[in-house]
Amino acid sequence: MWREMKTRELAATAAVLLALAVPAAAQDDGMPQGKRPTVSRDASPSSNATVNLINLLVKQGTLSEEQAAVLVKQADDEAYVARQATRDAAAKAEGAEKKATSAADATSPPGTKRVTYVPEIVKKQLREEIRAEVMDRAHKENWASPGKYPEWAQRIRFYGDIRARYEGDYFPAGNSGYLENFNAINTGSPFNEDNATNPYFPPTYNATQDRNRFRFRARLGADVDLFDGFTAGLRIATGESSSPVSTNQTFGGNGGNFSKYAVWLDRAFVKYEPVRDFVSSVGRFDNPFWSPTDLVWYKDLGFDGFAIQAKQEVAEGFTPFFVGGAFPVFNTDLNAGLNTADLSGPAKMPSRDKWLFGAQGGFGARLDSETNLTLAFAYYDFTNLKGKHSSECLVITASDICDTDVLRPSFAQKGNTYMRLRNLAFTPITTAQYQYYGLASDFRPVVASAQLDFTQFNPIHIILDGEYIWNTAFNRSAVAAVAVFPNNFSSTTDGSASVYNGGNQGWLARMTVGNKEIKHLWDWNAHVGYKYLESDAMVDAFVDSDFGLGGTNLKGYFIGGNVGLGENIWGSVRWMSANNIAGQPYKVDIVQLDLNARF
């Protein structure tokens, strides 16, 4: 009986002795909750020896005040955890003691005396168990650092940026006013080419009247860590339309009068990285292909579809990489069809889905301690982008449909060569010639990209970028045979017939000097370059939207610079002078002044 009583008493008092074993510094509740010792060179002596030591190191210059504050914060958090462990231990001990006392009183005869004894190994074991339990709660609930987000919220990283821009577009004398806007036709009603029933010109781009615009761009995104290598991302952005190459919004646009502006879903993807540097992505994500310039791809273009990216350092300073993917450019509407003029009734059209397939291989190499080279080659295959003549099609009104209408581009800028899509049938009662237009060439470009980075003056870099594109699917004679006049036909002064002079190549060279990134006050860089991009070297829908006001069939120089105005705030200036290569005379000079902020 005495031994059983003794065992119960040992259990009842063990937790009490454990509380006494916690270091006295951790049990010190003399400091008000949430208040920490002041650490600085001029701080008065503290009752805490650790804080006094840190203050001494600050005075001696061994630690900065910022580093010391971090150390004090860490010590305060650890003391908070220890105090919580002490309180939990005391509470458990009190409960255990009450239960043990009640049990002992029920079984012990009157006058029995209990002697408390806890072996050292038991105290140590209990102390470690309670501390582990409290620390686990601290990490999961973050009550060791008041104000810290819970664990699930820490896996979400928000980011965004805002840009305000002034843009001036200046057209010199001599430009042709007849620059046909095929995108306006293809995204609206077909154009009636019959002069007898339609005396009007087709829609055209402005090439003669100077414009001034104040614009802004705002984007907000979030990346989320999921589990086991899975991440997800979302981003919304401004934009005057769903254009793939611009998120700019013009002040006073959308009807003016301080009307609200639209926000679009700009990114939505899931990524999986099972091992380091091997990533697969699905959804709408950033351009997966390495592209040092905007000759081929607009720098903020989003890709829809699936892509894989892989790289591996195989030798010191030498890292090959590979990118591949499949991307739907256009998907045929589920109910796409046409009306027929006979009793057979309406008919559904076959799918005309458009796809982009791409592959890129390259490497990054450290030539020496101060010189880095990146080189890559890519091949892209666009399917079903080229237009085709329809079967014979009877069109009486603008709402009638022909079986190749879906091959017209759903978005375009300018520069590509176009052909007529409809093979119109004529009857005595039909004179109108309602027409849509498609791309006259296939596109299977090969692209070579290179960057040479000199860091001899680090943090100042000297960077040389270059890119070359060649559309291997371009057939000049076939394109010229179907091209719509005067689209990419040269004008003549001697009265001879105009000649088609579109092309399939392009290149860009650029030099940048300064900081590689603009993050801090007075960071700076400046660049100068030259661009040459023929009409059908690349699909004009996906190239830069600023140079020459967007599209292909442009050549000219550009110059600009950036300067940091504070942490993650910077100003930019850029001048671009572009001329057309083929077709009617066209030239535009553009100046852009930007104020940028990111977070």
C-alpha positions as CSV (number, residue, x, y, z in Angstrom):
1,M,0.0,0.0,0.0
2,W,2.8,2.4,0.9
3,R,4.6,1.8,-2.4
4,E,1.4,2.4,-4.5
5,M,0.9,5.7,-2.6
6,K,4.4,6.7,-3.2
7,T,4.2,6.1,-7.0
8,R,1.0,8.2,-7.3
9,E,2.7,11.0,-5.3
10,L,5.7,10.9,-7.6
11,A,3.6,11.3,-10.7
12,A,1.6,14.1,-9.1
13,T,4.7,16.2,-8.3
14,A,6.8,15.5,-11.3
15,A,5.4,18.3,-13.5
16,V,5.8,20.8,-10.6
17,L,9.5,20.1,-10.3
18,L,9.7,20.4,-14.1
19,A,8.4,23.9,-14.0
20,L,11.1,24.7,-11.4
21,A,13.7,23.2,-13.8
22,V,12.9,25.7,-16.7
23,P,15.6,28.4,-16.8
24,A,14.8,31.4,-14.7
25,A,15.3,33.8,-17.7
26,A,12.5,32.1,-19.6
27,Q,10.1,32.5,-16.6
28,D,10.8,36.2,-16.2
29,D,7.5,38.0,-16.7
30,G,8.7,41.3,-15.4
31,M,8.7,42.8,-18.9
32,P,5.3,44.0,-20.2
33,Q,3.9,41.7,-22.9
34,G,4.9,42.7,-26.5
35,K,7.6,45.2,-25.2
36,R,11.2,44.4,-26.1
37,P,14.5,45.9,-24.8
38,T,15.8,48.9,-26.8
39,V,19.1,48.1,-28.6
40,S,21.3,51.0,-29.7
41,R,24.6,52.6,-29.1
42,D,23.0,54.9,-26.6
43,A,20.8,52.4,-24.8
44,S,20.9,52.4,-20.9
45,P,21.9,49.3,-19.0
46,S,19.3,46.5,-19.0
47,S,18.5,44.0,-16.3
48,N,18.8,41.4,-19.0
49,A,22.5,40.3,-19.4
50,T,22.0,39.1,-23.0
51,V,20.6,42.6,-24.0
52,N,23.6,44.3,-22.3
53,L,26.0,42.1,-24.2
54,I,24.3,42.9,-27.5
55,N,24.4,46.6,-26.7
56,L,28.1,46.3,-26.0
57,L,28.7,44.7,-29.4
58,V,26.7,47.5,-31.1
59,K,28.8,50.1,-29.3
60,Q,32.0,48.4,-30.4
61,G,30.8,48.3,-34.0
62,T,30.7,44.5,-34.2
63,L,26.9,44.5,-34.8
64,S,24.7,47.0,-36.5
65,E,21.6,48.2,-34.7
66,E,19.4,46.4,-37.3
67,Q,21.3,43.1,-36.7
68,A,21.0,43.5,-33.0
69,A,17.3,44.2,-33.2
70,V,16.9,40.9,-35.0
71,L,18.8,39.0,-32.3
72,V,16.7,40.6,-29.5
73,K,13.5,39.7,-31.4
74,Q,14.7,36.1,-31.7
75,A,15.6,35.9,-28.0
76,D,12.2,37.5,-27.1
77,D,10.4,34.9,-29.2
78,E,12.3,32.0,-27.6
79,A,11.5,33.4,-24.1
80,Y,7.9,33.7,-25.0
81,V,7.8,30.0,-26.0
82,A,9.6,29.0,-22.8
83,R,7.1,31.1,-20.7
84,Q,4.2,29.4,-22.4
85,A,5.8,26.0,-21.8
86,T,6.2,26.8,-18.1
87,R,2.6,27.9,-17.8
88,D,1.4,24.7,-19.6
89,A,3.6,22.6,-17.3
90,A,2.3,24.3,-14.2
91,A,-1.3,23.8,-15.3
92,K,-0.7,20.1,-16.1
93,A,1.1,19.6,-12.8
94,E,-1.7,21.3,-10.8
95,G,-4.3,19.1,-12.5
96,A,-2.2,15.9,-12.0
97,E,-1.5,16.8,-8.3
98,K,-5.2,17.3,-7.6
99,K,-6.1,13.9,-9.2
100,A,-3.3,12.1,-7.4
101,T,-4.2,13.7,-4.1
102,S,-7.9,12.8,-4.5
103,A,-6.9,9.2,-5.3
104,A,-4.4,8.9,-2.5
105,D,-6.9,10.4,0.0
106,A,-9.5,7.9,-1.0
107,T,-7.2,4.9,-0.4
108,S,-5.0,6.1,2.5
109,P,-5.9,5.7,6.2
110,P,-6.1,8.9,8.3
111,G,-2.8,10.3,9.3
112,T,-0.9,8.9,6.4
113,K,2.1,11.1,5.3
114,R,3.4,11.3,1.7
115,V,6.9,11.9,0.7
116,T,7.6,13.4,-2.8
117,Y,10.5,12.1,-4.9
118,V,11.1,12.5,-8.7
119,P,14.1,10.9,-10.3
120,E,16.2,13.2,-12.4
121,I,15.7,11.1,-15.6
122,V,11.9,11.5,-15.2
123,K,12.2,15.2,-14.8
124,K,14.4,15.4,-18.0
125,Q,12.0,13.3,-20.0
126,L,9.0,15.3,-19.0
127,R,10.7,18.6,-19.7
128,E,11.7,17.5,-23.2
129,E,8.2,16.2,-24.0
130,I,6.4,19.4,-22.9
131,R,8.9,21.7,-24.7
132,A,8.5,19.7,-27.9
133,E,4.7,19.9,-27.6
134,V,4.8,23.7,-27.0
135,M,7.3,24.3,-29.8
136,D,5.1,22.3,-32.2
137,R,2.1,24.4,-31.3
138,A,4.2,27.6,-31.6
139,H,5.2,26.7,-35.2
140,K,1.7,25.7,-36.3
141,E,-0.2,28.5,-34.7
142,N,2.6,31.2,-34.8
143,W,1.8,32.5,-31.3
144,A,5.6,32.6,-30.6
145,S,5.7,35.6,-32.9
146,P,2.5,37.7,-32.5
147,G,1.3,39.3,-35.7
148,K,2.8,36.6,-38.0
149,Y,0.5,35.1,-40.6
150,P,-0.7,31.5,-40.2
151,E,1.1,28.8,-42.0
152,W,-1.4,28.5,-45.0
153,A,-1.2,32.2,-45.6
154,Q,2.6,32.1,-45.7
155,R,2.4,29.9,-48.7
156,I,0.8,32.7,-50.8
157,R,3.1,35.4,-52.2
158,F,1.4,38.5,-53.6
159,Y,3.1,40.8,-56.1
160,G,2.1,43.5,-58.5
161,D,3.2,46.6,-60.4
162,I,1.8,49.9,-61.7
163,R,3.0,52.0,-64.6
164,A,1.9,55.5,-65.7
165,R,3.0,56.5,-69.2
166,Y,3.0,59.5,-71.5
167,E,3.2,58.5,-75.2
168,G,3.6,60.8,-78.2
169,D,3.1,59.3,-81.7
170,Y,4.5,61.5,-84.5
171,F,3.9,60.9,-88.2
172,P,6.1,62.8,-90.7
173,A,4.9,64.1,-94.0
174,G,4.8,61.7,-96.9
175,N,3.0,58.8,-95.2
176,S,0.4,57.0,-97.2
177,G,-3.1,57.3,-95.7
178,Y,-4.1,53.9,-97.2
179,L,-2.8,51.5,-94.6
180,E,-5.6,48.9,-94.5
181,N,-6.8,47.6,-91.2
182,F,-7.5,43.9,-91.8
183,N,-8.0,43.3,-88.1
184,A,-11.0,45.7,-88.0
185,I,-12.6,43.8,-90.9
186,N,-11.9,40.3,-89.6
187,T,-13.2,41.0,-86.1
188,G,-16.4,42.8,-87.4
189,S,-18.5,42.6,-90.5
190,P,-17.0,41.5,-93.8
191,F,-16.0,44.2,-96.3
192,N,-18.0,44.7,-99.4
193,E,-15.4,45.0,-102.3
194,D,-18.0,46.0,-104.9
195,N,-17.5,49.6,-105.7
196,A,-20.9,49.9,-107.2
197,T,-22.7,49.1,-104.0
198,N,-20.0,50.3,-101.6
199,P,-18.2,53.5,-102.5
200,Y,-16.2,53.6,-99.2
201,F,-12.6,52.6,-98.5
202,P,-11.9,49.7,-96.1
203,P,-10.9,50.6,-92.5
204,T,-7.4,52.0,-92.3
205,Y,-4.8,52.7,-89.6
206,N,-3.9,56.3,-88.7
207,A,-0.7,57.2,-90.4
208,T,-1.0,61.0,-90.8
209,Q,-2.3,62.6,-87.6
210,D,-0.1,63.0,-84.5
211,R,-1.5,61.7,-81.3
212,N,-0.7,62.1,-77.6
213,R,-1.9,59.6,-75.0
214,F,-1.6,59.2,-71.2
215,R,-1.9,55.6,-70.3
216,F,-1.5,53.3,-67.3
217,R,-1.0,49.6,-66.5
218,A,-1.8,47.8,-63.3
219,R,-1.2,44.1,-62.5
220,L,-1.8,42.1,-59.3
221,G,-0.8,38.5,-59.0
222,A,-0.3,35.7,-56.5
223,D,1.9,32.6,-56.5
224,V,0.9,29.7,-54.1
225,D,3.0,26.9,-52.9
226,L,0.8,23.8,-52.8
227,F,2.6,20.5,-51.9
228,D,5.3,18.1,-53.2
229,G,6.6,20.5,-55.9
230,F,3.2,21.8,-57.0
231,T,2.6,25.6,-57.3
232,A,-0.2,27.7,-58.8
233,G,-0.5,31.2,-59.9
234,L,-3.1,33.9,-60.8
235,R,-2.8,37.4,-62.2
236,I,-5.2,40.1,-63.2
237,A,-4.3,43.1,-65.4
238,T,-5.8,46.2,-67.0
239,G,-6.3,46.5,-70.7
240,E,-8.5,48.3,-73.3
241,S,-9.3,44.9,-74.8
242,S,-8.4,41.3,-74.6
243,S,-5.4,42.0,-76.9
244,P,-2.6,39.4,-76.2
245,V,0.2,42.1,-76.5
246,S,-1.0,45.0,-74.4
247,T,-2.3,45.6,-70.9
248,N,-2.2,49.4,-71.4
249,Q,-5.3,51.5,-70.6
250,T,-5.6,55.0,-72.1
251,F,-6.9,57.6,-69.7
252,G,-10.2,58.9,-71.1
253,G,-10.7,55.7,-73.1
254,N,-13.7,53.4,-72.9
255,G,-16.1,56.3,-73.5
256,G,-14.3,58.8,-71.3
257,N,-16.1,60.8,-68.6
258,F,-14.2,58.9,-65.9
259,S,-15.7,55.6,-66.9
260,K,-14.4,52.6,-65.0
261,Y,-11.9,50.3,-66.8
262,A,-11.9,46.6,-67.4
263,V,-9.7,44.0,-65.6
264,W,-8.8,40.8,-67.3
265,L,-7.5,37.4,-66.2
266,D,-3.9,37.6,-67.4
267,R,-2.4,34.4,-65.8
268,A,-3.8,31.2,-64.4
269,F,-1.6,28.1,-64.2
270,V,-0.4,25.1,-62.2
271,K,3.3,24.2,-62.2
272,Y,5.0,21.0,-61.1
273,E,8.7,20.7,-60.3
274,P,9.4,17.2,-59.1
275,V,13.1,17.8,-59.1
276,R,15.2,21.0,-59.2
277,D,15.2,22.8,-62.6
278,F,12.6,20.5,-64.3
279,V,9.3,22.3,-64.5
280,S,6.1,21.5,-66.3
281,S,3.3,24.1,-66.6
282,V,-0.3,24.0,-67.7
283,G,-2.7,26.9,-68.1
284,R,-1.9,30.4,-69.0
285,F,1.6,31.4,-68.0
286,D,4.7,33.5,-69.0
287,N,6.6,32.8,-72.2
288,P,8.5,29.6,-71.4
289,F,11.0,30.2,-74.2
290,W,14.2,32.1,-73.6
291,S,14.0,35.3,-75.6
292,P,16.4,38.1,-74.8
293,T,14.7,40.6,-77.1
294,D,11.1,41.3,-78.3
295,L,11.9,40.7,-82.0
296,V,9.8,37.4,-82.0
297,W,7.7,37.5,-78.9
298,Y,6.2,40.5,-77.1
299,K,7.9,40.6,-73.7
300,D,4.6,40.3,-71.6
301,L,2.9,37.8,-73.9
302,G,1.0,35.0,-72.1
303,F,1.0,31.5,-73.5
304,D,-2.0,29.1,-73.2
305,G,-1.3,25.4,-73.1
306,F,1.3,23.1,-71.8
307,A,5.1,23.5,-71.5
308,I,8.2,21.8,-70.0
309,Q,11.4,23.5,-69.1
310,A,14.6,21.6,-68.0
311,K,18.2,22.6,-67.4
312,Q,21.2,20.9,-65.9
313,E,24.8,22.0,-65.2
314,V,26.9,19.2,-66.8
315,A,30.2,20.9,-66.2
316,E,31.4,23.8,-64.1
317,G,30.0,26.9,-65.7
318,F,28.2,25.1,-68.5
319,T,24.4,24.5,-68.3
320,P,22.4,23.2,-71.2
321,F,18.6,23.8,-71.2
322,F,15.5,22.7,-73.2
323,V,12.0,24.1,-73.6
324,G,9.1,22.4,-75.4
325,G,5.4,23.0,-75.6
326,A,2.0,22.8,-77.3
327,F,-0.3,25.9,-77.3
328,P,-3.8,26.2,-78.8
329,V,-4.0,29.6,-80.7
330,F,-7.6,29.2,-81.7
331,N,-10.3,26.7,-80.9
332,T,-13.3,26.2,-83.3
333,D,-16.6,27.2,-81.7
334,L,-18.7,24.2,-80.7
335,N,-21.6,25.3,-82.8
336,A,-19.7,26.8,-85.7
337,G,-21.8,26.4,-88.9
338,L,-23.3,28.0,-91.9
339,N,-26.7,28.4,-93.5
340,T,-27.2,26.9,-96.9
341,A,-29.3,28.3,-99.7
342,D,-31.1,25.0,-100.5
343,L,-33.4,22.6,-98.7
344,S,-30.5,20.7,-97.0
345,G,-30.7,23.1,-94.1
346,P,-27.9,24.4,-91.9
347,A,-24.6,22.6,-91.7
348,K,-21.9,22.5,-89.1
349,M,-18.3,23.3,-90.2
350,P,-15.3,21.0,-89.5
351,S,-12.8,22.0,-86.9
352,R,-10.2,24.5,-87.9
353,D,-8.3,24.6,-84.6
354,K,-5.0,26.5,-84.7
355,W,-2.0,25.4,-82.8
356,L,1.6,26.4,-82.0
357,F,4.2,23.7,-81.3
358,G,7.6,24.9,-80.3
359,A,11.0,23.5,-79.1
360,Q,14.1,25.3,-78.0
361,G,17.5,24.1,-77.0
362,G,20.5,26.1,-75.8
363,F,23.1,26.6,-73.1
364,G,24.5,29.1,-70.6
365,A,28.3,29.2,-70.3
366,R,30.6,31.1,-68.1
367,L,33.5,31.9,-70.5
368,D,35.6,33.3,-67.6
369,S,34.9,34.8,-64.2
370,E,33.6,38.0,-65.8
371,T,32.0,36.9,-69.0
372,N,28.8,34.9,-69.5
373,L,27.3,33.7,-72.8
374,T,23.8,32.3,-73.4
375,L,22.9,30.8,-76.8
376,A,19.7,29.1,-78.0
377,F,18.0,27.9,-81.2
378,A,14.3,27.4,-81.5
379,Y,11.8,26.0,-84.0
380,Y,8.1,26.9,-84.1
381,D,5.3,25.4,-86.1
382,F,2.0,27.2,-86.5
383,T,-0.7,24.9,-87.8
384,N,-3.9,26.1,-89.6
385,L,-2.9,29.7,-89.5
386,K,-2.7,30.1,-93.3
387,G,-5.9,31.1,-95.1
388,K,-7.6,28.8,-97.6
389,H,-10.1,29.6,-100.4
390,S,-13.6,28.4,-99.4
391,S,-15.8,26.2,-101.5
392,E,-18.0,28.2,-103.8
393,C,-20.1,30.4,-101.5
394,L,-23.3,32.3,-102.1
395,V,-23.3,35.5,-100.0
396,I,-26.3,37.7,-100.2
397,T,-26.0,39.6,-96.9
398,A,-23.2,40.5,-94.5
399,S,-24.3,37.9,-92.0
400,D,-23.9,35.0,-94.4
401,I,-21.0,32.6,-93.6
402,C,-18.5,30.6,-95.8
403,D,-16.8,27.4,-94.7
404,T,-13.3,28.9,-94.3
405,D,-14.3,32.1,-92.5
406,V,-12.9,30.7,-89.2
407,L,-9.4,30.8,-90.7
408,R,-9.3,34.6,-90.5
409,P,-7.1,35.8,-87.6
410,S,-9.1,36.6,-84.5
411,F,-6.5,39.2,-83.6
412,A,-3.8,40.9,-85.6
413,Q,-1.6,44.0,-85.6
414,K,-0.2,44.9,-89.0
415,G,2.4,43.8,-91.4
416,N,1.5,40.3,-92.5
417,T,0.4,39.6,-96.1
418,Y,-3.3,38.8,-96.5
419,M,-5.4,36.8,-99.1
420,R,-9.1,36.6,-99.8
421,L,-10.8,33.7,-98.0
422,R,-14.2,33.6,-99.8
423,N,-14.7,32.0,-103.2
424,L,-17.8,34.0,-104.0
425,A,-20.5,32.8,-106.3
426,F,-22.4,35.4,-108.4
427,T,-26.0,35.4,-109.6
428,P,-28.0,38.1,-111.4
429,I,-29.4,39.2,-108.0
430,T,-26.1,39.3,-106.1
431,T,-23.6,42.1,-106.7
432,A,-22.2,42.7,-103.2
433,Q,-18.8,41.0,-102.6
434,Y,-18.6,40.6,-98.8
435,Q,-15.1,39.4,-98.1
436,Y,-13.0,38.2,-95.2
437,Y,-9.2,37.9,-95.2
438,G,-6.7,35.3,-94.0
439,L,-2.9,35.1,-93.8
440,A,-1.3,34.4,-97.1
441,S,1.7,32.5,-95.7
442,D,2.4,29.5,-93.5
443,F,4.7,30.1,-90.5
444,R,7.4,27.8,-89.4
445,P,10.1,30.1,-88.1
446,V,13.6,29.2,-86.9
447,V,15.0,31.6,-84.3
448,A,18.6,32.0,-83.1
449,S,19.1,34.0,-79.8
450,A,22.2,35.1,-78.0
451,Q,23.3,37.2,-75.1
452,L,26.8,38.2,-74.0
453,D,27.1,39.6,-70.5
454,F,30.4,41.4,-69.4
455,T,30.6,42.0,-65.6
456,Q,34.1,43.4,-65.4
457,F,32.7,46.6,-63.8
458,N,30.1,44.9,-61.5
459,P,27.5,46.0,-60.6
460,I,27.7,47.8,-64.0
461,H,27.1,45.3,-66.8
462,I,27.7,45.6,-70.6
463,I,25.2,43.3,-72.3
464,L,25.0,42.5,-76.0
465,D,21.7,41.0,-77.2
466,G,21.0,39.6,-80.6
467,E,18.2,37.6,-82.3
468,Y,17.6,36.4,-85.9
469,I,14.4,34.9,-87.3
470,W,13.8,33.0,-90.6
471,N,10.3,31.8,-91.6
472,T,11.2,28.5,-93.4
473,A,7.6,28.1,-94.6
474,F,7.5,31.3,-96.7
475,N,7.0,30.8,-100.4
476,R,7.4,34.1,-102.2
477,S,5.8,33.2,-105.5
478,A,2.8,31.5,-103.8
479,V,2.2,34.4,-101.5
480,A,2.5,37.0,-104.3
481,A,0.0,35.1,-106.3
482,V,-2.8,35.5,-103.7
483,A,-1.8,38.7,-101.9
484,V,-4.4,41.4,-101.7
485,F,-3.2,44.6,-103.5
486,P,-1.7,47.0,-102.3
487,N,-0.9,45.0,-99.1
488,N,3.0,44.8,-99.1
489,F,3.2,45.8,-102.8
490,S,5.8,48.5,-103.6
491,S,4.7,51.7,-105.2
492,T,6.3,52.9,-108.4
493,T,7.0,56.3,-109.8
494,D,7.3,55.3,-113.5
495,G,3.8,54.0,-113.9
496,S,4.9,50.3,-114.0
497,A,3.0,47.6,-112.2
498,S,3.6,47.4,-108.5
499,V,5.6,44.4,-107.3
500,Y,5.1,42.3,-104.2
501,N,8.1,42.9,-101.9
502,G,7.2,41.2,-98.6
503,G,9.8,39.1,-96.9
504,N,10.5,36.3,-94.3
505,Q,13.5,37.4,-92.2
506,G,14.3,39.6,-89.4
507,W,17.0,40.5,-86.9
508,L,17.6,42.7,-83.8
509,A,20.9,43.9,-82.2
510,R,21.0,45.8,-78.8
511,M,23.6,47.0,-76.3
512,T,22.7,47.8,-72.7
513,V,25.1,49.4,-70.2
514,G,24.3,49.8,-66.5
515,N,22.7,47.8,-63.7
516,K,21.0,44.6,-64.8
517,E,18.0,45.3,-62.7
518,I,16.6,48.6,-61.4
519,K,15.7,48.1,-57.7
520,H,17.3,50.8,-55.7
521,L,17.8,54.6,-55.7
522,W,20.1,55.8,-58.5
523,D,20.4,52.3,-60.1
524,W,20.5,53.0,-63.9
525,N,20.9,51.5,-67.3
526,A,20.8,52.7,-70.9
527,H,20.3,50.9,-74.2
528,V,20.5,51.4,-77.9
529,G,19.6,49.1,-80.8
530,Y,18.4,48.5,-84.3
531,K,15.5,46.3,-85.5
532,Y,14.6,44.8,-88.9
533,L,11.6,42.6,-89.2
534,E,10.1,41.7,-92.7
535,S,6.4,41.3,-93.3
536,D,6.0,37.5,-93.0
537,A,9.0,36.6,-90.8
538,M,6.6,36.1,-87.8
539,V,2.9,36.2,-87.0
540,D,2.4,40.0,-86.4
541,A,-0.2,39.3,-83.6
542,F,2.5,38.2,-81.2
543,V,5.4,40.7,-81.7
544,D,6.1,44.0,-79.9
545,S,3.2,46.4,-79.8
546,D,5.3,49.6,-79.2
547,F,7.9,49.7,-82.0
548,G,6.1,51.3,-85.1
549,L,2.8,51.0,-83.1
550,G,3.1,47.2,-83.4
551,G,3.5,44.5,-85.9
552,T,5.9,43.4,-88.6
553,N,7.2,45.0,-91.8
554,L,9.2,47.5,-89.8
555,K,12.8,48.7,-89.5
556,G,14.5,51.4,-87.4
557,Y,16.4,52.2,-84.3
558,F,15.5,52.7,-80.7
559,I,17.2,54.2,-77.6
560,G,16.2,54.5,-74.0
561,G,17.2,54.4,-70.3
562,N,16.0,53.8,-66.8
563,V,16.9,55.3,-63.4
564,G,15.9,54.3,-59.9
565,L,13.9,56.9,-57.9
566,G,13.7,54.8,-54.8
567,E,13.2,51.2,-53.6
568,N,11.3,49.5,-56.5
569,I,10.4,52.8,-58.1
570,W,12.0,54.0,-61.3
571,G,11.6,56.2,-64.3
572,S,12.0,55.3,-68.0
573,V,12.4,57.1,-71.3
574,R,12.4,55.6,-74.8
575,W,12.5,56.9,-78.3
576,M,11.7,54.6,-81.3
577,S,11.9,55.5,-85.0
578,A,10.3,53.0,-87.4
579,N,9.8,52.8,-91.1
580,N,8.0,50.2,-93.2
581,I,10.1,47.8,-95.3
582,A,7.5,46.9,-98.0
583,G,4.3,48.4,-99.3
584,Q,3.0,52.0,-98.9
585,P,5.2,54.7,-97.3
586,Y,4.9,54.6,-93.5
587,K,7.0,56.1,-90.8
588,V,6.3,56.9,-87.1
589,D,8.5,58.3,-84.3
590,I,7.4,57.4,-80.7
591,V,8.4,58.8,-77.4
592,Q,7.5,57.2,-74.1
593,L,8.0,58.5,-70.6
594,D,7.2,56.0,-67.8
595,L,6.9,56.1,-64.0
596,N,7.1,52.5,-62.7
597,A,6.4,51.0,-59.2
598,R,6.4,47.3,-58.1
599,F,5.7,45.5,-54.9
